[in-house]
Amino acid sequence: MTKVNTSYETIIVGGGVIGNSIAFHLSERDQEGILVIDKNFPLSGTSGSTQAWVWVHNKTPASYAEFSMYSAELYPYLSRKIGDVEYKRTGGLSPFFTEKDLEKAHKLAQKYSELGIKIKVLNKEEVLAKEPSLSPDVVGATFSKVDGNINPFRLVDLLIRASKKQGVAYSYYNRVLDIERTENAFIVHTQKETYLCKKLILAGGAWSKELGSYLGIHVPVKQVRGQIMVTEPLAPLLNYTISGMRQAINGEVLIGYSMEEVGFDRRGTLDVIQETANMAIRYVPSLANANVVRCFSGIRAMPKDGYPIIGHVPGVQNLYVAAMHSGITLAPLIGTLMTELILDGETSIPIDDYSITRFQEPVGQL
Ligand SMILES: Cc1cc2nc3c(=O)[nH]c(=O)nc-3n(C[C@H](O)[C@H](O)[C@H](O)COP(=O)(O)OP(=O)(O)OC[C@H]3O[C@@H](n4cnc5c(N)ncnc54)[C@H](O)[C@@H]3O)c2cc1C
């Protein structure tokens, strides 16, 4: 018989922004007995290697943009509760360089307006008046007031500090090796100990597939690498978060949005960095004079259809999953909704579209 060391009400596997947002919101509602387990340290996954835009506009369908907007709206409140996450609602600009894109932009704006999301289509003069450092080759841009960015390091750190104050326990450098299901509990085997818990939340990001497999659950998440280039701190250059780059509070400009399906390989490559530099100069010509101080890459957790996988796993009582790209944008909302689902049995905003059941694959085998 398995020797269990410690029992918890809820175990969250994954100490990135998603696992920690859930831990924070659950413990805020006085839920006791929560343990967050991570095989490394909290920012070792994707949450520590991200652009960290809080980004709403350009997302399709418009209902997904609406979902993201609700999360963006929660950031000021989250900041007030946990501390300053350097959330800046800069507004977001998505520049384009061809007349064809102008048509697309008008169509997008129309679809969004039906859901009450305001995006403006700006002409060249309007774009350059807002963001004078952009190239004069720009044809126009879509603009949304609700976009912005945050400091992901502060966000995760402050979520952890607040969660700990609310009684959440943490175990780092402790890989989950296997998970067993008994009639009404889970036995979580880790490198350090074996735990028992009533509720289990899989928040393993890019590793979600592996975690699901321990329970015979298929979580269709693939890995997509992204490489980012960082400049030296520059004098204020960008007024807005631009799709492709943002200027952090310390003046560094973070540039890039590559998408490469190379598994868990986090190496940087010269070709992608070169393309990223070319894109930067095309958008903002003065960046040609900036020094690059570092490059980093991260692995996106990309669900098969690109949309979040959140909620209860049907067929397995008390098992929940939360895996997604755009986890920085969505973290406050996911923490809130997962808490409602777990404690109240329903959510204030529907999440059915994001259920794992949409993949029509056998999910629960128990
Ligand atoms: C280059 C790049 C740019 C991005 N830009 C943006 C952006 O601008 N805006 C935005 O919203 N999103 C962006 N994202 C995505 C966003 O960063 C992620 O969606 C988010 O960080 C995911 O958080 P997470 O908590 O789900 O995953 P993670 O931060 O990866 O956390 C998962 C944790 O699970 C742990 N874990 C996994 N398996 C086990 C196991 N067996 N045992 C114990 N622990 C385990 C891992 O160690 C990890 O710490 C970007 C991503 C990349 C790579």
The ligand as an SDF file (V2000), in Angstrom:
LIG
                    3D

 53 58  0  0  0  0  0  0  0  0999 V2000
    8.1580   34.3020  -26.0400 C   0  0  0  0  0  0  0  0  0  0  0  0
    6.8420   34.3140  -25.3470 C   0  0  0  0  0  0  0  0  0  0  0  0
    6.0940   35.4770  -25.3260 C   0  0  0  0  0  0  0  0  0  0  0  0
    4.8610   35.5050  -24.6800 C   0  0  0  0  0  0  0  0  0  0  0  0
    4.1740   36.6720  -24.6380 N   0  0  0  0  0  0  0  0  0  0  0  0
    3.0030   36.7280  -23.9780 C   0  0  0  0  0  0  0  0  0  0  0  0
    2.3330   37.9570  -23.8570 C   0  0  0  0  0  0  0  0  0  0  0  0
    2.7940   38.9930  -24.3260 O   0  0  0  0  0  0  0  0  0  0  0  0
    1.1480   37.9730  -23.2010 N   0  0  0  0  0  0  0  0  0  0  0  0
    0.5940   36.8420  -22.6570 C   0  0  0  0  0  0  0  0  0  0  0  0
   -0.4980   36.9070  -22.1070 O   0  0  0  0  0  0  0  0  0  0  0  0
    1.2440   35.6640  -22.7350 N   0  0  0  0  0  0  0  0  0  0  0  0
    2.4320   35.5850  -23.3760 C   0  0  0  0  0  0  0  0  0  0  0  0
    3.1030   34.4090  -23.4420 N   0  0  0  0  0  0  0  0  0  0  0  0
    2.5040   33.2230  -22.8300 C   0  0  0  0  0  0  0  0  0  0  0  0
    2.5470   33.2620  -21.3080 C   0  0  0  0  0  0  0  0  0  0  0  0
    3.8300   33.6310  -20.8830 O   0  0  0  0  0  0  0  0  0  0  0  0
    2.1500   31.8910  -20.7800 C   0  0  0  0  0  0  0  0  0  0  0  0
    0.8530   31.5720  -21.2630 O   0  0  0  0  0  0  0  0  0  0  0  0
    2.1330   31.8200  -19.2660 C   0  0  0  0  0  0  0  0  0  0  0  0
    3.3510   32.2450  -18.7060 O   0  0  0  0  0  0  0  0  0  0  0  0
    1.8490   30.3760  -18.8700 C   0  0  0  0  0  0  0  0  0  0  0  0
    1.8480   30.2720  -17.4790 O   0  0  0  0  0  0  0  0  0  0  0  0
    1.6720   28.8580  -16.8120 P   0  0  0  0  0  0  0  0  0  0  0  0
    1.6040   29.0790  -15.3560 O   0  0  0  0  0  0  0  0  0  0  0  0
    0.5470   28.1390  -17.4640 O   0  0  0  0  0  0  0  0  0  0  0  0
    2.9650   28.0390  -17.2510 O   0  0  0  0  0  0  0  0  0  0  0  0
    4.4440   28.0440  -16.5880 P   0  0  0  0  0  0  0  0  0  0  0  0
    4.8730   29.3940  -16.1840 O   0  0  0  0  0  0  0  0  0  0  0  0
    5.3060   27.3100  -17.5530 O   0  0  0  0  0  0  0  0  0  0  0  0
    4.2420   27.1920  -15.2790 O   0  0  0  0  0  0  0  0  0  0  0  0
    4.0540   25.7980  -15.3330 C   0  0  0  0  0  0  0  0  0  0  0  0
    4.8860   25.2150  -14.2200 C   0  0  0  0  0  0  0  0  0  0  0  0
    4.5810   23.8200  -14.1170 O   0  0  0  0  0  0  0  0  0  0  0  0
    5.7380   23.1950  -13.6200 C   0  0  0  0  0  0  0  0  0  0  0  0
    5.6570   21.7580  -13.9010 N   0  0  0  0  0  0  0  0  0  0  0  0
    5.5080   21.1600  -15.1090 C   0  0  0  0  0  0  0  0  0  0  0  0
    5.5190   19.8060  -14.9740 N   0  0  0  0  0  0  0  0  0  0  0  0
    5.6840   19.5440  -13.6520 C   0  0  0  0  0  0  0  0  0  0  0  0
    5.7980   18.3500  -12.8940 C   0  0  0  0  0  0  0  0  0  0  0  0
    5.7660   17.1220  -13.4540 N   0  0  0  0  0  0  0  0  0  0  0  0
    5.9530   18.4710  -11.5530 N   0  0  0  0  0  0  0  0  0  0  0  0
    5.9890   19.6790  -10.9500 C   0  0  0  0  0  0  0  0  0  0  0  0
    5.9070   20.8520  -11.6300 N   0  0  0  0  0  0  0  0  0  0  0  0
    5.7560   20.7880  -12.9700 C   0  0  0  0  0  0  0  0  0  0  0  0
    6.8650   23.8610  -14.4070 C   0  0  0  0  0  0  0  0  0  0  0  0
    8.1170   23.7370  -13.7670 O   0  0  0  0  0  0  0  0  0  0  0  0
    6.3780   25.3030  -14.4960 C   0  0  0  0  0  0  0  0  0  0  0  0
    6.9840   26.1480  -13.5160 O   0  0  0  0  0  0  0  0  0  0  0  0
    4.3560   34.3330  -24.0580 C   0  0  0  0  0  0  0  0  0  0  0  0
    5.1140   33.1700  -24.0600 C   0  0  0  0  0  0  0  0  0  0  0  0
    6.3470   33.1590  -24.7020 C   0  0  0  0  0  0  0  0  0  0  0  0
    7.1720   31.9160  -24.6870 C   0  0  0  0  0  0  0  0  0  0  0  0
  1  2  1  0
  2  3  1  0
  2 52  2  0
  3  4  2  0
  4  5  1  0
  4 50  1  0
  5  6  2  0
  6  7  1  0
  6 13  1  0
  7  8  2  0
  7  9  1  0
  9 10  1  0
 10 11  2  0
 10 12  1  0
 12 13  2  0
 13 14  1  0
 14 15  1  0
 14 50  1  0
 15 16  1  0
 16 17  1  0
 16 18  1  0
 18 19  1  0
 18 20  1  0
 20 21  1  0
 20 22  1  0
 22 23  1  0
 23 24  1  0
 24 25  2  0
 24 26  1  0
 24 27  1  0
 27 28  1  0
 28 29  2  0
 28 30  1  0
 28 31  1  0
 31 32  1  0
 32 33  1  0
 33 34  1  0
 33 48  1  0
 34 35  1  0
 35 36  1  0
 35 46  1  0
 36 37  1  0
 36 45  1  0
 37 38  2  0
 38 39  1  0
 39 40  1  0
 39 45  2  0
 40 41  1  0
 40 42  2  0
 42 43  1  0
 43 44  2  0
 44 45  1  0
 46 47  1  0
 46 48  1  0
 48 49  1  0
 50 51  2  0
 51 52  1  0
 52 53  1  0
M  END
$$$$
